[in-house]
Amino acid sequence: MILATGARGMLGSYLHTVYAKNEILLTDLPELDVRDREQVRAAIARYRPAHVFHFAADTDVDRCEKDPDSAYRTNVLGTLNVALACQEFDLVMTYVSTVGVFGGIDKAEAYTEYDTPSPVSIYGSTKLEGEHVVRDLLRRYFIVRAGWMMGGGPEKDHKFVGKLVSLIRTRDEVMAVNDKWGNPTYAKEFALNLRVLVESGYYGLYHCVNSGMCSRYELAVEIVRILGRETRVIPVSSAYFPLPAPRPRSEAARNYKMELLGINKMNNWRDALRDYLGSWARRA
């Protein structure tokens, strides 16, 4: 059995489409707070899973920047608590990280697993420290970096795609940044590819994003096209939206290791977005 932390978010909403209910136990606040070491250990001791999926994290980039102590407590010490329990009970651990660990060293091409991380934000720094914790404490682990996550529909998607869908439905025009690049990452496909990866037995560090980099502006234009709206998308620079946390010019990534192993099942971001927005329409 797999125990998943932080499993009521965008990614967790697809786990029961990938795993049968008797294969995975979904946990989240308040019953499991990863910041509480004893609570984590007690849950592991009680359920005795063979594998832990560690999804719990503070993923609000600006909140992390404004409150770094809380970010480190959740993203680093929370990961430490999970990793120590996995070490004690000799469990496999899968840690979901972010391609936001890149950006301090600019690169024109997409980042691969063999590039050196250099985060520009507190969020990216805490997720990278979490990677170090997992790598240093465990022999058997998967560290999987995601991109611009989308998924969960209107109830759970509070990221860029979810916000844009709501705006596009109510406004004649919207603005989107055209100088930041990345990869949309459909949580449904991520969950499916995650199972393929962990069952491969090839432990280590991986990227898992939808293929093809794009700007936020290009992503917004594609959302408008798929929804069949006439909303005008106005390209603006990131200076138009001053935010507490710095964003890298590019956090575009490539699933290079999964490609080499022949287990990359992630589709192009446009196809993934079309599938996601179709499911969104059925939920709305």
PyMOL commands that set and color helices and strands:
alter all, ss='L'
color gray80, all
select helices_A, chain A and resi 12-18+37-47+61-66+68-89+99-101+122-137+153-156+160-170+187-200+216-227+238-240+256-261+269-283
alter helices_A, ss='H'
color red, helices_A
select strands_A, chain A and resi 2-5+24-26+51-54+92-98+141-146+148-150+173-177+181-182+184-186+204-207+214-215+232-236
alter strands_A, ss='S'
color yellow, strands_A
deselect
rebuild
show_as cartoon
